[in-house]
Amino acid sequence: MRIDKLLCELNIGSRSEVKVLLKKGLITVNGEKLLKPETKIDEKTAVVSYKGKEFRYQPFVYYMMNKPAGVVSATEDSLSGTVLDVLAENLKEIYGDDLSGVPIRDIFPVGRLDKDTVGLLLLTNDGELAHNLLSPKKHVEKRYYVETDLSITRDAADRLMKGVAISEQEFTREAKVELLSDKECIIAITEGKFHQVKRMFQAVGLKVLYLKRISMGSLFLDETLPEGKVRELTQEEVYRLC
Ligand code: URA
């Protein structure tokens, strides 16, 4: 990889900013001063030093967020705060205002949770993993904790499990429902249709009052992670997901 590209990916600066840093001799790679932006280096072994800090390249990053209500699952939005704003606030709390060396480029949320839905959201720049988790063909299981306005009867639970019509053309696949109390359950679905859980409950005459995603494939929401907080996935979590 070209050194200027690596420096950009490490979030040290824009292409033109890192060019200046290189020309000024402020960047060393494996102890050697590199001046030319086009110099090719092996990004897997390179140790970049800048301002007394050392940086190593990480091709992909994976963050788990306990999404709070009130923000949208998008990279930008003209009206509301986004989950990327929440991520940036968290990273500033962890690393301070200087995010150089913190790989945050090209991160996006894997799938969407509604603005009022809380819980597990994966943020990454790994497009292949996102595709594997979201592809309708892969049937990745997503589990949600649900609170409803009225009692979830055995009959309603059975209908949800068999599959319901959520529009004239859309039928849901089989789901699993675990009743926790009169108005609380866990539902596991293997699709990701628009507002799917809310529309499934609507189809059996119930309104969802609270919705929290608790797992996606092999990834489970860390119950110690407060709402609005973010942590990096552990190596084991990444390994199991990939
Ligand atoms: N189903 C919904 O209705 N909303 C979500 O946010 C996720 C699944």
Residues whose N, C-alpha, C, O or C-beta is under 5 A from the ligand:
A	BS01	URA	R112 L113 D114 T117 H195 Q196 V197 K198 R199
